[in-house]
């Protein structure tokens, strides 16, 4: 007898014989435990259910189910309350098996209202899984709420406008309840921001919902947020080229612009140091593009002239020394009897030998930022410019001081990783004076690298720069309406670079920010400020006037903005690579 076998069947039989004879098989997966969800949100409920599963390839047993301690959001254990589980053990979970677990909370009646958490651990011989459990406890007042109503504003807000949303909570008798905790939210969540007190700001335009929940009752208010409509643009009106040296800070007074120089710049085979103060005549009027020329320069013993300031009476200026050959550094005081050709009055170096990074002049006193940890601030009496003297010192106890700004008898110290430190130097709030500075308050939680600050008394805000090249940096808005309790309320970011120095045109409420390779930015800071300003349509214009890579690229012609100053109707900008620009503002 002849038996015919189909080729496909023969192949199957042959493969089966080979597999059987060689003992080849799929590797067995290890055991694996997991809950059906990583977090169980119970809310106001006291019971809940979740599944425990074996998603591996081997049996697990026994599996213990262990409840955790109940803790508040601060991490403190809550005595008298516990989490019960049913079952507390599963003898065996085979591959693919799942088992329903029931959780029940027993809470102590004296627990404060708020959010709490605990956990459940499933533990087998070699594997385990963790479930986070969260729940909420209401106060007696919250349980009495039967209705809530958000009172709508009488107008449609623009993006960036901060509005207060009053809320009425009533009990079943219609009585208005006071002090009820309210939980606020915005939908979509990226459309705006609302505080726990019902202060709202819109990020996007169009309709969005603000939701307020008190106890188990909620109300939703739909707002139609309008566009801010403040777009504008800068126009280059004046230029002053300085390509032999890097340009640092600038200061303008009358028809004269003073600019410092920084570091070492290589041009071909020639090295030029930052040892020069340049003086520019900007008296020519008009808005058509015009060049300004240096009228005079002063060379000093330094490798960095980081800062220059002119006293408000225009009679005296101070420039700073860093990297001096004689290792004395200090400051040079200038007589501005002829503002276009200043003359040296004196050089002062006592207690300033490590270098002076920034200066502020207020009347007969100069506030000096001395380089190095532990040095901090020196205050000089300059009533006799030929013989200045150190009359006061301050250091925050950590980090180094980077900048100082004085206004209304308050000194604002940008104290790097120590944050923003505020001193009374004549304000009276802490009985301080220039010769006896007294700390009023400080705000350390600004991300570190606190670089510069500008105080606007009319608004009560301080605009603080964070010069972080890794993050990159941020402009922080600090509410200082209570001088004793500064608090951050808003931020502004520009991707890719970090900010440097700022100038505020208080008449229009426009903050000008030098942002290195991202150029100069104009920001609307009128009204109340809250949340992320870069999401609110508050940026009027951003201008990288020389283009470039967005990274400064020192030694090229790329945009590298160091500092702005609004003066004579123009925004003057010190650019490290190219020198000076006078820009027509965007509004």
C-alpha positions in Angstrom: 0.0 0.0 0.0 1.3 3.4 -0.9 0.3 6.4 1.4 0.6 9.9 0.0 1.2 12.7 2.4 0.5 16.4 1.5 3.7 18.5 1.6 2.3 21.0 4.1 1.2 18.2 6.5 4.6 16.6 6.1 6.3 19.8 7.1 4.0 20.2 10.1 4.7 16.6 11.3 8.4 17.0 10.8 8.5 20.3 12.7 6.6 18.8 15.5 9.0 15.8 15.7 12.0 18.2 15.7 10.5 20.4 18.5 9.6 17.4 20.5 13.0 15.8 20.1 14.9 19.0 20.8 12.8 20.0 23.8 12.4 23.7 22.6 9.6 25.7 24.4 8.6 29.3 25.1 10.5 30.8 28.2 8.2 31.0 31.2 7.4 34.6 32.3 8.2 35.6 35.9 5.4 36.3 38.3 4.1 39.9 38.4 1.6 41.6 40.7 -0.3 44.8 39.8 -3.4 46.7 40.8 -6.0 47.5 38.2 -5.2 51.2 38.8 -2.2 52.9 40.5 -4.3 55.4 42.5 -7.8 54.9 44.0 -9.5 58.3 44.5 -12.3 57.8 47.0 -13.2 61.4 47.3 -16.0 61.7 50.0 -16.7 58.0 49.8 -15.6 55.7 52.6 -15.5 52.5 50.6 -14.1 51.4 47.3 -13.0 48.5 45.2 -10.0 47.6 43.1 -8.6 44.4 41.5 -5.3 42.8 42.3 -3.9 40.8 39.3 -1.2 38.3 38.4 0.0 39.5 34.9 3.1 37.2 35.0 3.6 33.6 33.9 4.0 31.9 37.3 1.6 31.4 40.2 2.0 33.6 43.3 0.9 32.6 46.8 0.1 33.5 49.3 -0.5 37.2 48.6 -0.8 39.4 51.7 -2.8 42.6 51.4 -1.4 45.2 53.9 -3.1 48.5 54.7 -1.0 51.6 55.3 -1.3 54.4 58.0 -3.6 57.3 57.2 -1.8 60.6 56.9 -2.7 64.2 56.2 -1.1 66.1 53.3 1.7 67.3 55.6 2.7 63.7 56.2 1.5 63.4 59.8 -0.1 60.2 60.9 -3.8 60.4 61.9 -4.4 58.4 65.1 -7.8 56.6 65.6 -8.5 56.1 61.9 -7.7 53.0 59.9 -8.2 51.3 56.5 -9.8 47.8 56.5 -9.4 45.3 53.6 -11.4 42.3 52.4 -9.8 39.9 51.9 -6.5 40.4 53.8 -4.9 37.5 52.0 -5.2 35.6 48.7 -3.9 32.0 49.0 -2.9 31.7 45.3 -3.0 33.9 42.2 -2.4 31.9 39.1 -1.2 33.5 35.9 -4.0 35.7 34.5 -6.0 35.5 37.7 -7.5 38.7 39.4 -9.3 39.1 42.7 -11.6 41.9 43.8 -10.4 43.8 46.9 -12.8 45.9 49.0 -11.5 48.9 51.0 -13.4 50.5 53.9 -12.3 53.6 55.9 -13.0 54.0 59.6 -12.4 57.6 60.5 -12.0 59.4 63.8 -14.7 61.9 64.3 -12.3 64.7 65.3 -10.4 64.7 62.0 -9.9 68.1 60.4 -11.4 68.7 57.0 -9.0 68.3 54.1 -7.4 65.7 51.9 -5.8 62.5 53.2 -3.9 59.6 51.8 -2.9 56.0 52.6 -1.8 53.0 50.7 -2.3 49.2 50.2 0.6 46.9 49.5 0.1 43.5 47.9 3.1 41.3 48.9 3.9 37.8 47.5 6.9 35.7 48.2 9.1 37.5 45.6 7.0 40.3 44.2 4.8 43.2 45.4 2.6 46.0 44.2 1.5 49.3 45.7 -1.8 51.1 45.5 -2.2 54.8 46.5 -5.5 55.7 48.2 -6.8 59.3 48.6 -9.9 60.6 50.2 -11.5 63.9 51.5 -13.0 64.8 54.8 -15.5 67.6 55.0 -16.1 69.9 57.9 -19.5 70.3 59.6 -19.8 73.6 57.8 -19.1 72.0 54.4 -21.7 69.3 54.9 -24.3 72.1 55.6 -23.9 73.6 52.1 -26.8 72.8 49.8 -26.2 75.5 47.1 -23.4 77.6 45.7 -23.4 80.4 43.2 -20.5 82.2 41.5 -21.3 85.9 41.0 -20.5 86.7 37.4 -18.5 89.9 36.6 -20.2 92.8 34.8 -17.8 92.6 31.9 -15.9 90.1 29.7 -12.2 90.0 30.9 -9.3 90.1 28.6 -6.5 87.5 28.8 -4.3 88.6 31.6 -6.9 90.6 33.5 -7.2 89.4 37.1 -10.8 89.4 38.4 -12.2 88.4 41.8 -15.1 86.0 41.7 -17.3 86.3 44.7 -19.2 83.2 45.8 -22.4 82.6 47.8 -22.8 79.3 49.7 -26.1 78.7 51.4 -27.7 76.0 53.6 -31.1 74.3 53.1 -32.8 77.2 54.8 -31.2 79.7 52.4 -28.9 81.2 55.0 -25.7 82.6 53.6 -22.8 80.7 55.1 -19.5 82.4 55.9 -16.0 80.8 55.9 -16.9 77.8 53.8 -13.8 76.2 52.2 -14.1 76.4 48.4 -12.2 74.4 45.8 -11.7 76.2 42.5 -10.7 74.9 39.1 -10.7 75.9 35.4 -11.7 73.8 32.4 -9.9 73.3 30.1 -7.1 73.3 32.8 -4.6 75.1 30.6 -7.1 77.9 29.7 -6.5 79.9 32.9 -5.6 79.9 36.6 -7.7 80.5 39.7 -6.5 80.8 43.3 -8.1 79.3 46.3 -9.6 82.7 47.0 -11.4 82.8 43.7 -9.0 85.2 41.9 -9.1 84.3 38.2 -6.9 85.1 35.2 -7.4 83.8 31.7 -4.5 82.4 29.6 -6.4 81.6 26.4 -9.2 83.5 24.6 -12.7 82.3 24.1 -15.2 80.4 26.4 -13.9 78.6 29.4 -15.5 77.3 32.6 -14.6 78.3 36.2 -15.9 75.7 38.7 -16.3 76.3 42.5 -17.1 73.4 44.8 -18.1 73.8 48.4 -18.8 70.5 50.2 -20.6 68.2 47.8 -22.2 71.1 45.8 -20.6 72.9 42.8 -21.4 75.8 40.4 -19.9 76.5 37.0 -19.5 79.9 35.5 -18.7 80.2 31.8 -16.5 83.2 30.9 -15.7 84.6 27.4 -12.1 85.8 27.7 -11.2 88.4 25.1 -7.9 89.0 23.3 -5.7 91.6 25.0 -4.9 93.4 21.7 -1.6 95.0 22.6 0.7 93.8 19.9 3.4 96.2 18.7 6.9 96.3 17.3 10.2 97.9 18.0 11.9 100.1 15.3 15.6 100.8 15.3 16.2 104.6 15.4 19.8 105.0 16.6 22.9 102.9 16.7 26.3 103.3 18.3 28.8 100.6 17.2 31.4 99.3 19.6 33.0 96.1 18.2 36.5 96.4 19.6 35.3 95.6 23.1 32.3 93.9 24.6 29.7 96.3 25.9 28.4 95.9 29.5 25.9 98.1 31.3 24.7 101.6 30.3 23.3 104.7 32.0 21.8 107.8 30.4 21.5 111.3 31.8 20.4 114.3 29.8 21.9 114.0 26.3 24.7 111.7 27.3 25.0 107.9 27.4 27.7 106.2 29.4 28.5 102.5 28.7 30.9 100.1 30.3 33.0 97.3 28.8 33.5 93.7 29.7 36.1 90.9 29.6 38.6 90.3 26.8 37.6 90.6 23.1 39.8 89.2 20.4 39.8 91.0 17.1 42.3 89.4 14.7 45.6 89.4 16.6 44.5 92.2 19.0 43.1 91.7 22.5 41.0 94.5 24.0 40.1 94.5 27.6 37.0 95.7 29.5 38.9 98.6 31.0 37.0 101.5 29.4 34.1 103.7 30.0 32.6 105.1 26.7 30.8 108.4 26.5 28.3 109.1 23.7 26.5 112.3 22.6 22.9 111.4 21.9 21.6 115.0 21.5 20.7 114.7 17.8 16.9 114.5 17.6 14.7 112.8 15.1 13.3 109.3 14.5 15.1 108.4 11.3 18.0 105.9 11.6 21.1 107.7 12.8 24.4 106.7 14.1 25.8 108.1 17.3 29.5 108.5 17.9 31.7 108.1 20.9 32.8 111.6 22.1 35.2 110.5 24.9 36.6 107.4 26.6 38.2 106.8 30.0 40.5 103.9 30.6 41.0 102.5 34.1 42.8 99.6 35.8 40.2 96.9 35.3 39.3 93.9 33.1 35.6 94.6 33.6 33.8 97.9 34.0 30.6 96.1 34.8 28.5 99.0 36.0 28.2 102.8 35.7 25.7 105.0 37.5 25.0 108.7 37.4 23.6 110.5 40.5 20.2 112.1 39.8 21.6 115.6 40.0 23.9 114.8 37.1 27.0 116.0 39.0 28.7 112.8 39.8 29.1 109.2 38.4 30.7 106.0 39.7 32.2 103.2 37.6 33.2 99.8 39.0 36.5 97.8 38.8 36.9 94.1 38.5 40.1 92.2 37.5 42.4 95.1 38.2 46.2 94.5 37.6 47.0 96.0 41.0 44.5 93.7 42.7 42.8 96.6 44.5 39.7 97.0 42.3 37.2 99.3 44.0 35.4 102.2 42.3 36.3 105.4 40.4 34.3 108.5 41.1 33.8 111.0 38.2 33.1 114.7 38.1 30.5 115.4 35.4 30.9 119.2 35.3 31.4 118.5 31.6 29.3 115.4 31.1 30.8 114.6 27.7 34.4 114.7 29.2 34.2 113.5 32.8 37.2 113.9 35.0 38.4 111.5 37.8 37.8 112.7 41.3 39.1 109.7 43.2 39.5 106.0 43.3 38.4 104.2 46.4 39.5 100.6 47.2 39.2 100.0 51.0 37.2 96.8 51.6 36.6 96.5 47.9 39.7 94.6 46.8 37.8 91.5 45.6 36.0 93.6 43.0 32.8 95.6 42.7 30.1 94.2 40.5 27.3 96.8 40.7 26.6 100.2 42.3 23.6 102.4 43.1 23.9 106.1 44.1 21.3 107.6 46.3 22.1 111.2 47.5 25.3 111.2 49.5 25.5 107.4 49.7 26.8 104.8 47.3 25.6 101.2 47.7 28.3 98.8 46.4 28.1 95.1 45.5 31.4 93.5 46.6 32.4 90.3 44.8 32.7 87.0 46.8 30.8 85.0 49.3 30.8 86.7 52.7 31.4 90.2 51.4 27.9 91.4 50.4 27.1 95.1 50.6 29.2 98.1 51.4 27.6 101.6 51.9 29.9 104.6 51.3 29.4 108.1 52.4 30.4 110.1 49.2 29.4 113.6 50.5 33.1 114.4 50.0 33.8 112.5 46.7 37.6 113.0 47.2 37.4 111.2 50.6 34.6 108.6 50.6 34.3 106.2 53.6 32.6 102.9 54.4 29.8 103.6 56.8 27.9 100.3 56.8 28.1 96.6 55.8 25.5 93.9 55.2 25.7 90.2 54.2 22.7 87.9 54.1 24.6 85.0 55.8 24.9 82.8 52.6 25.8 83.0 49.0 27.1 86.2 47.3 25.4 89.5 46.5 24.9 90.3 42.8 23.0 93.6 42.5 21.4 96.4 44.5 18.5 98.8 43.8 17.5 101.6 46.2 14.1 103.3 46.3 11.9 104.9 48.9 14.4 104.2 51.6 14.5 100.5 50.8 17.5 98.6 49.4 16.6 95.6 47.3 19.5 93.1 47.3 19.6 90.4 44.6 21.5 88.0 46.8 21.9 85.1 44.4 20.9 81.8 46.2 19.8 83.7 49.3 17.1 85.3 47.2 15.7 88.8 47.5 16.6 90.6 50.6 15.0 94.0 51.6 16.7 96.4 53.9 15.4 99.6 55.5 18.0 102.3 54.7 15.8 105.3 55.6 12.2 104.1 54.9 11.4 103.9 58.6 9.6 100.6 58.7 12.4 99.1 60.7 14.2 102.3 61.9 17.0 101.7 59.4 19.3 104.3 57.8 22.1 104.3 55.2 24.6 104.0 58.1 22.5 101.4 59.9 20.7 99.2 57.4 18.1 96.9 59.0 16.7 93.8 57.3 12.9 94.1 56.7 12.2 90.8 55.0 13.6 88.3 52.5 12.2 85.8 50.0 14.4 82.9 49.4 12.0 80.7 47.3 12.8 82.2 43.9 14.7 79.4 42.4 18.2 80.7 43.3 20.5 82.8 41.1 18.6 86.0 42.0 20.2 88.5 39.7 18.4 91.8 39.7 15.3 93.6 40.9 13.1 96.6 40.1 10.6 98.0 42.6 7.5 99.8 41.4 5.9 101.4 44.5 2.7 102.4 42.8 1.8 98.8 42.0 3.6 97.2 45.0 5.4 94.8 42.8 9.1 93.9 42.5 10.3 92.4 39.2 13.1 90.0 39.9 15.4 88.3 37.4 16.7 84.7 37.8 19.8 84.3 35.7 19.8 80.6 35.3 21.5 79.4 32.1 20.4 75.8 32.6 16.6 76.2 33.2 16.7 78.8 31.5 15.9 81.7 33.7 12.7 83.4 34.8 11.4 86.8 35.7 9.6 86.6 39.0 6.9 89.0 40.1 6.9 89.6 43.9 4.0 91.2 45.7 5.4 93.6 48.2 2.3 95.4 49.3 3.0 94.0 52.7 6.7 94.8 53.1 7.0 92.2 55.9 5.7 89.3 53.9 6.9 89.3 50.2 5.3 86.6 48.1 5.7 85.5 44.5 2.5 85.9 42.5 3.5 85.6 38.8 6.3 84.6 36.4 7.4 85.3 32.9 9.6 83.1 30.7 11.1 83.2 27.2 12.3 79.8 25.9 15.9 79.3 25.1 17.8 81.9 27.1 17.9 83.6 30.5 17.1 87.2 31.3 19.6 89.9 32.3 18.7 93.5 33.3 15.3 95.3 33.3 13.9 98.8 33.1 10.3 99.8 33.8 8.6 102.7 32.0 6.2 103.4 34.8 4.2 105.9 32.8 2.9 103.2 30.4 3.4 100.2 32.6 5.8 98.6 30.2 8.6 96.5 31.5 11.6 96.2 29.2 13.7 93.1 29.7 17.1 92.3 28.2 17.1 88.6 27.4 20.6 87.9 26.0 20.3 86.1 22.6 16.5 86.6 22.6 16.9 90.3 22.4 14.8 92.9 24.2 11.2 92.1 25.3 8.4 94.6 26.1 5.9 93.3 28.7 2.6 94.9 29.7 2.6 94.9 33.6 -0.4 97.1 34.1 -3.1 96.1 36.6 -3.0 93.1 39.0 -0.5 90.4 38.0 -1.1 86.7 38.6 0.1 83.3 37.2 2.2 82.8 34.0 2.4 86.1 32.2 3.9 84.6 29.1 0.5 82.7 28.5 -1.6 85.8 28.9 -0.9 87.8 25.7 0.9 90.4 27.8 4.1 90.4 25.7 3.8 93.5 23.5 6.9 92.7 21.4 10.1 90.7 21.4 13.0 91.9 19.2 16.2 90.1 18.3 17.4 93.2 16.3 20.6 91.6 14.9 19.2 88.1 14.5 21.6 85.4 15.3 21.6 81.9 16.9 19.6 83.0 20.0 22.6 82.1 22.2 24.6 85.5 22.2 27.6 83.9 20.4 30.0 86.5 21.8 32.4 87.9 19.2 29.9 87.8 16.4 27.3 90.3 15.3 24.5 88.3 16.8 21.9 89.8 19.2 23.2 89.7 22.8 21.1 92.1 24.9 22.7 93.2 28.2 20.5 96.0 29.5 17.7 98.4 28.5 16.9 101.9 29.6 13.9 104.0 28.6 15.1 107.6 28.1 14.0 110.5 25.9 11.3 108.5 24.2 13.6 105.6 23.1 14.5 102.3 24.6 18.3 102.3 24.7 19.8 98.8 24.7 23.4 97.8 25.5 24.4 94.9 23.3 27.5 92.9 24.2 28.5 92.3 20.6 27.5 95.4 18.7 27.4 98.3 21.2 24.2 100.4 21.5 20.8 100.7 19.9 18.1 103.3 20.4 14.7 101.7 19.7 11.3 103.3 19.2 9.1 101.6 21.8 6.2 99.4 20.6 3.6 101.6 22.5 
